[in-house]
């Protein structure tokens, strides 16, 4: 009876992380057993894992950091062999747990606008780059580097609007700092100069 203690693990764990202990039962309880990844039905991802033994416990390690968005499950085939060369072989499907990831970029649809537009005009639409493609985002003006002109703008949904009609001869550019926040509270901030 060949088993894995766990058949799921989190995405983004380090390469060479242990994902499960491997166990088996044998009527000959004191019989030493060895474990291996073997070819056969369900062995598709064997090459992405390694067997690691520490003292009396054998573990399964993943060779490289898993990413749920790239690969959400792995199929492996394991075998246990006792001292008499008796074996038990079993295929397993390992699942990757999808974790919320921090947004990676914040962009504006435009970084320039005409002078003399009306008060409250939308000057750009904000968008977020996030590995979690179905995640939702909210936007805010935040303090920090390059936030000098934050008070000249407001955000309505994903629209950046200017409070007062701009005049090029009075002010030709504005420095602002924006932040995107995903549904789990992860944030990404970036500074922009809009002309």
Secondary structure, DSSP 8 states (H G I E B T S, - for coil): -EEES-SEEETT--TTEEEEEEEE--SSTT--EEEEE--STT-TTGGGEEEEEETTEEEEEESS---TTT-SEEEEEEEEEETT--EEEEEEEEEEE-------EEEES-S---TT--TT-EEEEEEEE-SSTT--EEEEE--STT-TTGGGEEEETTEEEESS---TTT-S-EEEEEEEEETTS-EEEEEEEE-
